[in-house]
Amino acid sequence: MRRWDRFGFFEPSVPRRAKGGIRAQSKRGTFGESWWAKRWISVLESFDIGARMGRGRNYARSGQVLSIDIEKGTVKAKVQGSRPTPYRVTIEIQSITLANWGKLVKALSHQAIFVAKLLAGEMPQDIERVFQSAGLSLFPGKSKDLKTECSCPDWSNPCKHIAAVYYLLGEEFDRDPFLIFKLRGLPREELIKMLGSGEKKPDKRKGKRKPPPAQEEKKKTLIPRPEPLPADGALFWNGSTLPEDFFGEVQIPPVSAALLKRLGNFPFWRGKERFFDALEPLYDRASTRGLALFLGEKNGP
């Protein structure tokens, strides 16, 4: 049965089942959790590009996207469709010139909260205002800001394969907001370097005053001196008995999988189960088992 959208009639096709594809981790009905990821999705959906965005969501959730590579201003991906050979997708976003990046970084460096949040991996809420004051935009403002291509036979652009990559990019922005800057031409390392150089203030003093001898001697006495090695060879190799309170209070961490939560999601996760949901039970069991072994409980869980 032929279907119709604002681009005309199209023949629906059933994609081949992909193995090991990238699967969306967002809950049904949503894509992305942070405001910047949702902003990316809302901007794309506002372009009114037809029902193919909905079909792209289904592709993203079912793991049809096989790979995504992100470079400066360019995204290249492979998407499994109805044909044996995966389709090649290219998305290009207009880069911001280095001169304009210099102006933006200078404006950002004047706001300590902006720099602190960026270095903590969080996109400041008012960062778009800084871009707008410079006559620029962090996110695409119109569909013409995105140049997209797909090797599929669908004549519409963007097609559902491109749309699937759009949605997965939104989820990846959740994990690493610096990817948005990379797509606009400035990778994380270069941005941090520019922010750091903008914060440094030149020292106008020709030289530093040398502290008085009394202060120098006081500093030397505060430096801890290493203890000499034991002369007894057996004591050196076998060690000595540790005090009972050497380890302090040992207990199961109050926050489960704290390190996992700090690191965030795995980039472009391919498992059917959500990354965190798959690993958190392992952390819980390992903590319980580790405590039992430490206490010498042979029949521990």
N, C-alpha and C positions, 0 to 999 in steps of 0.2 A: 504494500500500500504506500503510495507516494504521500509525502507530507509537505506542508507549506509553512514558511516563515517569511519575514519581511524581505528576504533575499530571493524568494521564489520557491519553486518546487525542488525537492531533493529526495533521492532514494535512500531510505534508512538501511544501514548495514550493521551486521553483527561482528564486533571485533574478535579476532582470534585471542584465545586465552594466553596471557603473558605469564612467563615464569620469572620470579625474582624481581618483579617490577617495584617501583617506588609507590608506596601506598600513603594516602592522606591519613593523618592521625586525628584530625579534628572531628568533633562529634557531629552527628547528623544535623544538618541545617545551618552549620556555621563553618567558617574557614578562618583560622587564625584567632589568637586570643588577645594579643597586644593591640593597642590602638593603631600602631603604624601598619601592622599586617592587615587589619580590617580596613584601613584607609586605602591600601593598595587594591584590595578586592572591590571595595565600593566604587573606586574610581573606574576600574575596568567594567564593572557591571553597569555603570552610568552611561557608557558609550552606546548602549542599546544595540547590541550586535546580534540579537536574535536568540533563538532557542539553542544555538550551539554552545552557549555558555553553560546551560544546564547539562547538556550531553558531555561537555568537558569536565564538569564536576563528577559525573559518573565514572569517566575514564580515570580521573585522579584517585577516586576512592577504590577502584577495582584493581589498581596497580598496572595500568596499561602503559605508563611512562617508564621506559627502561633506563634512561640515563639523562642527567642534566649537568651541563658544564657551564659555569658562569665566569666570564671574563669582563674586562673593562667595556662597558656599554653593550655587551653581547651575551646572549644566552643561546646555547646549542643543545638540542635534546633529540632523543629518539623515542618514538611513540609507536606501540604495536597497534595496528588497525586491523582491517579485515583481510589485508593481503599478507603473504608470507614475509615479505621484507618490511621491517619497521620503517615508518616515515621519518624523514629528517625535518626537524623544526628549527628555525632561526628567528630569534627576537632581538631587534636592535633598538636601543633607547638613545636618544640624542644626548651626547655627553656635554657636561658643563666645562667650559674652557678653564685652563689652569689659572688665568688671570682672575676670572670670576670666583674660582675656588679660593684664591688668595683673599679676596674681599670677604667671602663668607666665613672663612676660618678666622680672620681678624675680628669679625663681628662676634663670632661664637666665643673666642678666647676672652672677650670682655665680660662674659657671663660665666662666672665660676661654676654655677649649678649646671650649665650646659656641658661644660667640659667634664665635670664629675660624673654626670649621668652617662655620657658617651663612653667614657673609660670603663664604666661599670656594665656596659653592654645594654644600655637602655636609651631609647630615643626620647629626648626632651619633648614635652607636650607642645611647647610654643616654638619649636624649631622651624615650622613652616612659615611663621611670621618673619623670621630672619631671612629666609629665602625670598619671601615676597617683598621685603624692604629693598632687596637688591635687584628686583625685577625678574626673579627666577622662580623656579618651582622644583621642589624635591620630588614630587610624584608627577607622572604624566598628566597634563592638563586636558588634552584632547586626543582622540584616536590617532591623529596624524603624528603625534609625538612618538608613536611606536611603529616600527617597520618590521613586518612579520612575513615569513615565508614557510610553506610546508610542501613537501613533495607528494602529498596525497592528491587524488583527482578532484577533490572538492574545490570548485571554483571560488567559493566564498572565502574571504579573508577578514578576520581570523576564522579558522575552522575549529572543530571540536578538539583536535589534537593540540593546537596552539592554546586553546582555552584551558585544557588540562594542565599544561605547563604553567600558565598564569596562576592557577590555584595553588599548585605545589610551591611556586615561588613565594606566594603569600605566607604559607606555613613556614618556609625556610627563613623568611624575614623575622618571624617570631623568635627563632633560635638565634639568629645573627643579624641585627638591624644594620650592621655595617655593609651588608650586601646591597642595600639600597644605594649607598654612596658609591659602591663599586660599579653598579650599573650606570651611575651618572658620571663615571670616569675617574673616581678617586678611591682606590682600595684602602682597607683598614690601616695598613702599615704607613702609607703616605699621609693619611689623615691625621693619625696620632703624631707623626713626625712634625707635621705642620702646626698642630695644636701645641706641641711641646716647644717648638722654636718661637711661637708667638707669645708664650708665657714667660720665656726667659728675659730678664732685664739685665743689660750690661752693667758691670761693676765699674763705676767711674773712678774708684780709688786706685791709685797707682800701686799700692802695696798694702798688705795687712800688717798691723802693729803686732810685734812679737810680745806675748804675755810676759810678765815679770818672772824672774827665776823661781820665786817661791811658788807661783802657780804651776810652772813646768814641773817642779819637783812633786807637787801634790798630785798632778795627773799621773806621774810615773808610779806613785805609791798605790793608786787606785787600780792599776792593771793587775788582774789576778795572775799569780805565778803558777805554772803547771807543777803538779806533784811529781817527784822523781819515781822512776820505775822501781818496783821491789827488787831487792838483791837476791831474794830466794827464788830460784828457778821454778820450783814446784808451785809456789804461790802465784807466780806470774802466769803459768799455763793453766792452772786449775781454778784460779780466781778465789774469791773469798765469799763468805756467806752474806747474802743480801739482807738488809733489815726487813722486818715484817711489813712495814708501811712503805716499802720502796715504790710500789706501783700505785699507792694511794687507793682511792675507792674505785673498784672495777664494777661496772654495771652495763647493761644494755643501753645504747644511746637513746636519749629521750625522743629524738627525731629520727624516724626510719629513713634510710637511704639519703642522708643529708648531702653526701658528696655527689650522688647522682642528681639530686635536685639542683645543686649548685651548678653542675656542668650543663644541665639542660638536655634537650632531646638530641639524639644522634642525627647527623645531617642526612636528609633524604632516606629515612628509615624504610626498609623493604618488608618487614615482617607483617603478618596478618594481625597480630596483637600489637597494641600500642607499646612503644619502647619502654616507657616507665612502668606500665602495668606488667610487662613481662619480667622485669628485673627486680622490682621492689620485693616480691616474695622471697627471692634468693637472698637479699640483704637481711631480711627478717630471720630466715633460717640460719644463715651464717652467724649472725650475732648471738642467737640462742646457743648454737653449737659451740661457738668459740668461748662463751662464758662457762659452759659446762666443762670444757677441756681445761680451762684455766683453773677452775675450782677442783679439778681432779675427779670429776664425776664420770666414771667409765661408762655408765649406762645412760648418759645424757641423751637428749633428743637428737 
